[in-house]
Amino acid sequence: MTAPDPRRWYALVLLALTQFMVVLDVSIVNVALPSIKEALGFSQEDLQWVLTAYTLTFGGFLLLGGRAADLLGRRRLFLGGLALFSVASLACGLATSDTLLIVARAVQGLGAAIISPAALAILTDTFPEGSERNKALGVWGAVAGAGGAVGVLLGGILTDALSWEWIFFINAPVGAVVIAFGWRMLRESRVTAGVRGFDILGAVVGTGGLVLLVYALSESVNLGWGSPRIGGLLAGAAALLALFVVIESKAKAALMPLGIFRNRTLSGANVVGFLLGASIFSMFFFLSLYMQQVLGYSALRSGVAYLLIAGTIIVAAGVAQALVTRLGVKAVLATGMLLLVAGCLWFTQVSVEGSYAVDLAPGFVIAGIGLGFAFVPVTIAALTGVRPQEAGIASGLINTAQQVGGALGLALLSTIANTRTEGLLDDGVALPPALTDGFQYAFAVGAGMAAIGLLAALLMISRRTPAVAEPVLDTPLPAIE
């Protein structure tokens, strides 16, 4: 038996710090969006690309990143991805136009797609199975959850005290420290058995189809749904996504083995995860714009306002872990999705003269409890009944579903909100009420997406789903060198 790595707790610090930074880079941007819009001349309809460019490449290349780490070496890919992420972060802060920022954010997302699966694989390889690994995974999960909470506050502080560029610059010194110590503290490992190969074509075609789809949705605000250009973009997206399915059905080292979806609970969890991502990414995006563009909050005040929902999510997730054991995965997940529907519906009544106590705080609490209740069981359901050699794929799939769902949901809801706002402005309505009305439409559609997720949880998740994911032990694990 291999002796435990004596440097494993130092390694955990480095891994957790990096995961904190990756998660942080989603939430930290939200409160800086109005400042970025003004500084780089973003249009209202293109502003969503600051988030979408990151989440599309993050989700689109996540499975390929995990596969590359397994075959080429997890430490090597982790440090290489971190270097790419850090350089892209500097490029984001130095961007002088909206196009340059979007491109840099896409590269940053690619770096995150390499880092995240490699880091988790290093963690599980570094800590022996049992209580130590459970503690390490607990720290990992807590840090990832705290990243979302701290991000909104730190984004507000940096934007107000310095400038929006510093929400990106802060990643560079953190990345440099982790890279400097990582070569010594992290142990190299890789998979040496099983099918070897990379489904690069699948990753590029699938992500390309998603990018075209998002671009078509965002351009429809300006060109209209009847435009031949929009029709061509949608047809191209459909063709690429159909080709992706064909590639995955034939590839020996498929990123997304289609056979895994025969597991109905796993399929249901990914449907719920997709719709969960679509709802929450959009909710935070529009709440940030509402607070600053309509209520006149500063970036810092917006960050402080978000602490209520962030804290509620953390507390609710802890309660959900206990409830899953007593009530089962399906009941807790359905309750979480129902509360998320209620939270989104609450935000449909935000007003131009709104207040934090009436328009925001109740919705933050309701949606926060819902998200905390949903995150835990949907992850358990996504890993239930899979073979050990598919555990990495199943874990990557649920993360991919949430990231891609967030990107597509944000694109669709931005299109809906901006179309409504532009129509009202053309009719002579003032900007604040026009924006508010558009946000209300987006929250209503977000509630509808969460409601479909609730339906999927009720119809597709088995009542017999165990409270802890139990992989099917019918095939030996590949050897690790």
C-alpha positions in Angstrom: 0.0 0.0 0.0 1.4 3.4 -0.9 2.2 5.6 2.1 0.2 8.9 2.4 1.9 11.9 0.9 3.5 13.8 3.8 2.8 17.1 2.0 -0.8 16.3 1.3 -2.3 19.0 3.6 -0.1 21.7 2.0 -1.2 20.4 -1.4 -4.8 20.8 -0.2 -4.2 24.4 0.5 -2.9 25.0 -3.0 -5.7 23.1 -4.6 -8.4 24.7 -2.6 -7.0 28.2 -3.2 -7.1 27.5 -6.9 -10.6 26.2 -6.9 -11.6 29.2 -4.9 -10.2 31.5 -7.6 -12.0 29.6 -10.4 -15.3 29.8 -8.7 -14.7 33.4 -7.6 -14.2 34.4 -11.3 -17.9 33.7 -12.0 -19.4 35.7 -9.1 -16.8 38.5 -8.8 -17.7 39.8 -12.3 -21.4 40.3 -11.7 -21.2 43.4 -9.6 -18.6 45.0 -11.9 -20.7 44.6 -15.0 -22.1 48.2 -15.1 -18.6 49.6 -14.7 -17.2 47.3 -17.4 -20.1 48.4 -19.7 -19.3 52.0 -19.2 -15.6 51.7 -19.5 -15.4 49.5 -22.7 -18.6 50.7 -24.4 -20.5 47.5 -24.2 -24.1 47.5 -25.5 -26.8 46.2 -23.1 -27.4 43.2 -25.3 -23.6 42.3 -25.6 -22.9 42.7 -21.9 -23.9 39.1 -21.2 -20.9 37.9 -23.2 -18.6 38.9 -20.3 -20.1 35.9 -18.4 -21.1 33.7 -21.4 -17.6 33.7 -23.0 -16.2 32.3 -19.8 -18.9 29.7 -19.0 -19.1 28.4 -22.6 -15.4 27.5 -22.9 -15.4 26.3 -19.3 -18.3 24.0 -19.8 -17.4 23.1 -23.4 -13.9 21.9 -22.7 -14.3 20.6 -19.1 -14.6 17.0 -20.1 -11.7 17.3 -22.5 -9.6 18.9 -19.7 -10.3 16.0 -17.4 -9.4 13.5 -20.1 -6.2 15.3 -20.9 -5.2 15.5 -17.2 -5.8 11.7 -16.8 -3.5 10.8 -19.8 -0.9 13.6 -19.8 -0.4 14.0 -16.1 -2.6 15.8 -13.6 0.0 18.0 -12.0 1.4 19.1 -15.4 -2.1 20.0 -16.8 -3.1 21.7 -13.5 -0.1 24.0 -13.5 -0.3 24.6 -17.3 -4.0 25.4 -17.0 -3.3 27.7 -14.1 -0.6 29.6 -16.1 -3.1 30.0 -19.0 -5.8 31.2 -16.6 -3.4 33.7 -14.9 -2.2 35.2 -18.2 -5.8 35.4 -19.5 -6.8 37.2 -16.3 -4.1 39.8 -16.9 -5.3 40.2 -20.5 -8.9 40.7 -19.2 -7.7 43.6 -16.9 -5.6 45.1 -19.7 -8.4 44.9 -22.3 -9.2 48.2 -24.1 -12.3 47.1 -26.0 -15.3 44.9 -25.5 -14.0 42.4 -28.1 -10.6 42.0 -26.4 -12.3 41.4 -23.1 -14.6 38.7 -24.5 -11.7 36.9 -26.2 -9.7 37.0 -23.0 -12.6 35.7 -20.9 -13.0 32.8 -23.3 -9.3 31.9 -22.9 -9.8 32.3 -19.1 -12.6 29.8 -19.3 -10.4 27.3 -21.2 -7.9 27.6 -18.4 -10.5 26.9 -15.8 -11.7 23.8 -17.8 -8.2 22.4 -17.5 -7.6 23.4 -13.9 -10.9 22.2 -12.3 -10.9 18.5 -13.2 -7.2 18.1 -12.8 -7.3 19.7 -9.3 -10.1 17.3 -8.1 -8.2 14.3 -9.5 -5.0 15.3 -7.7 -7.0 15.7 -4.5 -8.5 12.2 -4.7 -5.1 10.7 -5.6 -3.3 12.5 -2.8 -5.6 11.6 0.0 -6.3 7.9 0.8 -9.9 6.7 0.7 -11.6 7.2 4.1 -11.8 9.9 6.7 -8.9 11.9 5.4 -10.3 12.1 1.9 -13.7 13.0 3.2 -12.2 15.8 5.2 -10.3 17.1 2.2 -13.4 16.9 0.0 -15.3 18.8 2.8 -12.7 21.6 2.7 -12.9 21.6 -1.1 -16.6 21.9 -1.1 -16.7 24.6 1.6 -14.1 26.7 -0.3 -15.9 26.4 -3.6 -19.1 27.5 -1.9 -17.4 30.4 -0.1 -16.0 31.5 -3.5 -19.4 32.4 -4.7 -20.2 34.3 -1.5 -16.8 36.1 -1.2 -16.8 36.9 -4.9 -19.7 39.3 -4.9 -18.3 41.2 -1.9 -14.7 41.3 -3.2 -15.9 42.3 -6.6 -17.7 45.3 -5.0 -14.7 46.3 -2.9 -12.2 46.1 -5.7 -14.4 47.9 -8.2 -15.3 50.7 -5.8 -11.9 51.1 -4.2 -9.7 50.6 -7.2 -11.3 49.8 -10.6 -13.0 47.0 -12.4 -9.7 45.8 -13.9 -8.6 44.6 -10.4 -11.2 41.9 -10.3 -9.0 40.2 -13.0 -5.6 41.4 -11.9 -6.0 39.8 -8.5 -5.8 36.3 -10.1 -2.2 36.8 -11.4 -0.3 36.9 -8.0 -2.4 34.0 -6.6 -1.7 31.9 -9.7 2.0 32.7 -9.5 2.2 31.6 -5.9 0.4 28.3 -6.5 2.6 27.6 -9.6 5.8 28.3 -7.6 4.9 25.9 -4.8 2.9 23.4 -6.9 5.9 21.8 -8.6 7.2 20.8 -5.1 4.0 20.1 -3.2 1.9 18.3 -5.8 2.5 14.7 -6.8 2.2 13.7 -10.5 -0.3 11.0 -11.4 -1.9 9.7 -14.6 -4.1 6.9 -15.9 -2.0 4.1 -17.5 -4.8 1.7 -18.5 -7.9 1.8 -20.7 -8.5 3.5 -24.0 -6.0 6.3 -24.6 -6.9 9.1 -26.9 -8.5 12.6 -27.0 -11.8 13.5 -28.5 -10.6 17.0 -29.5 -12.9 17.1 -32.5 -15.9 16.4 -30.3 -15.0 19.2 -27.9 -14.4 21.7 -30.7 -17.5 20.8 -32.7 -19.8 20.8 -29.6 -18.5 24.1 -28.2 -18.6 25.6 -31.7 -22.3 24.7 -32.0 -23.0 26.2 -28.6 -21.2 29.5 -29.4 -23.2 29.8 -32.7 -26.4 29.2 -30.8 -25.6 31.8 -28.2 -24.5 34.3 -30.9 -27.7 33.8 -32.8 -29.8 34.4 -29.7 -27.9 37.6 -28.8 -28.0 38.9 -32.4 -31.8 38.4 -32.7 -32.3 41.5 -30.6 -30.8 43.6 -33.4 -31.8 41.7 -36.5 -35.1 40.0 -35.5 -36.0 36.4 -35.6 -37.1 36.6 -39.3 -33.6 37.6 -40.4 -31.9 35.3 -42.9 -28.7 35.7 -41.0 -30.3 34.5 -37.7 -31.8 31.6 -39.6 -28.4 30.7 -41.0 -26.8 30.9 -37.6 -29.4 28.7 -36.0 -29.1 26.1 -38.8 -25.3 26.1 -38.4 -25.6 25.6 -34.7 -28.1 22.7 -35.2 -25.8 21.1 -37.7 -22.8 21.3 -35.5 -24.6 20.0 -32.4 -26.1 17.1 -34.5 -22.5 16.4 -35.7 -21.3 16.4 -32.1 -23.8 13.6 -31.3 -22.7 11.6 -34.3 -19.0 12.0 -33.2 -19.8 11.0 -29.6 -21.6 7.9 -30.8 -18.6 6.7 -32.8 -15.5 8.0 -30.9 -13.5 5.4 -28.9 -12.5 7.9 -26.3 -15.8 9.9 -26.4 -16.0 12.9 -24.2 -19.7 12.1 -23.6 -20.4 8.4 -24.0 -24.0 8.3 -25.0 -24.6 5.0 -23.3 -24.2 6.6 -19.8 -27.6 8.3 -20.4 -29.3 4.9 -20.1 -29.2 5.6 -16.4 -32.4 7.5 -16.0 -31.6 9.2 -12.7 -28.2 10.4 -14.1 -30.0 11.8 -17.2 -32.6 13.5 -15.0 -29.9 15.0 -12.8 -28.2 16.5 -15.8 -31.5 17.9 -17.1 -32.1 19.5 -13.7 -28.5 20.7 -13.5 -28.8 22.4 -17.0 -32.0 24.2 -16.0 -30.7 25.0 -12.6 -27.7 26.7 -14.2 -29.9 28.5 -16.7 -32.0 30.0 -13.9 -29.3 31.0 -11.4 -26.7 32.5 -13.8 -29.4 34.7 -15.3 -30.9 35.6 -11.9 -27.6 36.9 -10.6 -26.8 38.7 -13.8 -30.1 40.6 -13.9 -30.2 41.3 -10.2 -26.7 43.0 -10.5 -28.0 45.2 -13.3 -31.2 46.0 -11.5 -29.5 47.0 -8.3 -27.0 49.3 -10.1 -28.8 50.5 -13.2 -32.2 51.0 -11.6 -31.8 51.4 -7.8 -28.5 53.2 -8.2 -26.5 51.0 -5.9 -22.7 51.2 -6.0 -20.7 48.1 -6.8 -19.8 47.7 -3.1 -23.4 48.0 -1.9 -24.5 45.4 -4.5 -21.8 43.0 -3.2 -23.0 43.5 0.4 -26.6 43.0 -0.7 -25.7 39.6 -2.2 -24.3 38.3 1.1 -27.8 37.5 2.3 -28.4 35.0 -0.5 -24.8 33.7 -0.3 -25.0 33.0 3.4 -28.5 31.4 3.0 -27.1 29.0 0.3 -24.3 27.8 2.6 -26.6 27.2 5.6 -29.3 25.6 3.4 -26.7 23.2 1.8 -25.7 22.0 5.3 -29.3 21.4 6.2 -29.9 19.6 2.9 -27.2 17.1 3.6 -29.0 16.0 6.7 -32.4 16.0 5.0 -31.3 13.9 2.1 -30.5 11.1 4.5 -34.0 11.3 6.1 -36.2 12.3 3.2 -34.3 11.0 0.1 -32.7 12.8 -2.8 -35.8 13.2 -4.9 -37.9 15.0 -2.2 -35.1 17.4 -1.2 -34.3 18.2 -4.9 -37.9 18.8 -5.8 -38.3 21.1 -2.7 -35.2 23.1 -3.8 -36.5 23.5 -7.3 -39.9 24.6 -6.1 -38.4 27.2 -3.8 -36.2 28.4 -6.7 -39.3 28.9 -8.8 -40.9 30.9 -6.0 -37.7 33.0 -5.7 -37.7 33.9 -9.4 -41.4 34.7 -9.3 -40.8 37.0 -6.4 -38.3 39.0 -8.5 -40.8 39.5 -11.2 -42.4 42.2 -9.0 -39.2 44.4 -8.7 -40.1 48.0 -9.2 -38.3 51.2 -10.3 -38.8 52.7 -6.8 -38.0 49.3 -5.2 -36.3 48.8 -1.8 -34.0 46.1 -0.5 -36.4 45.0 2.3 -39.4 44.5 0.0 -38.1 43.8 -3.5 -34.9 41.8 -2.9 -34.4 40.4 0.6 -37.4 37.9 0.6 -36.5 36.6 -2.8 -32.8 36.2 -1.7 -33.9 34.1 1.2 -36.4 31.9 -0.7 -34.1 31.4 -3.7 -31.1 30.9 -1.4 -32.8 28.0 0.5 -33.9 26.6 -2.9 -30.4 26.6 -4.3 -28.9 25.1 -1.2 -31.5 22.3 -1.2 -30.9 21.7 -5.0 -27.1 21.6 -5.2 -26.5 18.7 -2.8 -29.1 16.2 -4.1 -28.5 17.0 -7.8 -24.8 16.1 -7.4 -25.6 12.9 -5.6 -28.2 11.9 -8.3 -25.7 12.7 -11.1 -23.2 10.1 -9.6 -25.6 7.4 -8.7 -25.3 4.0 -10.3 -22.3 4.8 -12.5 -19.3 2.4 -12.9 -16.0 3.5 -11.2 -14.4 4.2 -14.6 -17.3 6.5 -15.5 -17.3 8.4 -12.2 -15.0 11.1 -13.7 -17.2 11.4 -16.8 -20.4 11.6 -14.7 -18.9 14.3 -12.4 -17.7 16.3 -15.4 -21.1 16.0 -17.1 -23.1 17.6 -14.2 -20.6 20.4 -14.1 -20.8 20.8 -17.8 -24.6 20.8 -17.8 -24.6 23.6 -15.2 -22.1 25.7 -17.0 -23.6 25.3 -20.5 -27.1 25.7 -19.1 -25.9 29.0 -17.5 -24.5 30.2 -20.8 -27.5 29.3 -22.9 -30.0 30.4 -20.3 -28.3 33.8 -19.9 -28.2 34.3 -23.7 -31.9 33.5 -24.1 -33.1 35.6 -21.1 -30.8 38.5 -22.1 -32.5 38.4 -25.6 -35.9 38.4 -24.0 -35.1 41.3 -21.6 -33.3 43.4 -24.1 -36.0 42.9 -26.8 -38.6 44.1 -24.2 -36.5 47.0 -23.1 -35.7 48.2 -26.7 -39.4 48.0 -27.6 -40.4 50.2 -24.6 -37.6 52.7 -25.3 -38.9 53.0 -28.9 -42.3 53.8 -27.5 -40.9 56.6 -25.5 -40.7 55.0 -22.1 -37.9 56.2 -19.8 -34.8 54.0 -19.4 -35.3 52.9 -15.7 -38.9 51.6 -16.2 -37.9 50.1 -19.5 -35.0 48.2 -18.0 -37.1 47.1 -15.0 -39.8 45.7 -17.3 -37.3 43.8 -19.3 -35.8 42.3 -16.1 -39.3 41.3 -15.0 -39.8 39.4 -18.2 -36.4 37.6 -17.8 -37.2 36.6 -14.2 -40.6 35.2 -15.3 -38.9 33.0 -18.0 -36.3 32.0 -15.5 -39.1 30.8 -13.2 -40.5 28.8 -16.1 -37.1 27.1 -16.6 -36.8 26.3 -12.9 -40.4 24.9 -13.1 -39.4 22.6 -16.0 -36.4 21.5 -13.8 -38.9 20.7 -11.0 -40.9 18.6 -13.4 -37.8 16.7 -14.5 -36.9 16.0 -10.9 -40.3 14.6 -10.2 -40.5 12.5 -13.3 -36.9 11.3 -13.9 -35.2 11.0 -10.5 -35.9 7.6 -8.8 -37.3 7.6 -5.3 -34.7 4.8 -4.6 -31.8 7.1 -5.3 -29.4 6.5 -2.3 -28.4 9.4 0.0 -24.8 8.8 -1.0 -23.8 8.1 -4.5 -22.8 4.4 -4.8 -20.9 3.5 -8.0 -21.6 0.1 -9.5 -18.5 -2.0 -8.8 -18.4 -4.4 -11.8 -15.2 -3.2 -13.5 -11.8 -2.6 -11.9 -10.4 0.9 -11.7 -7.6 1.8 -14.2 -4.1 1.7 -12.7 -2.5 5.0 -11.5 1.2 5.5 -11.8 
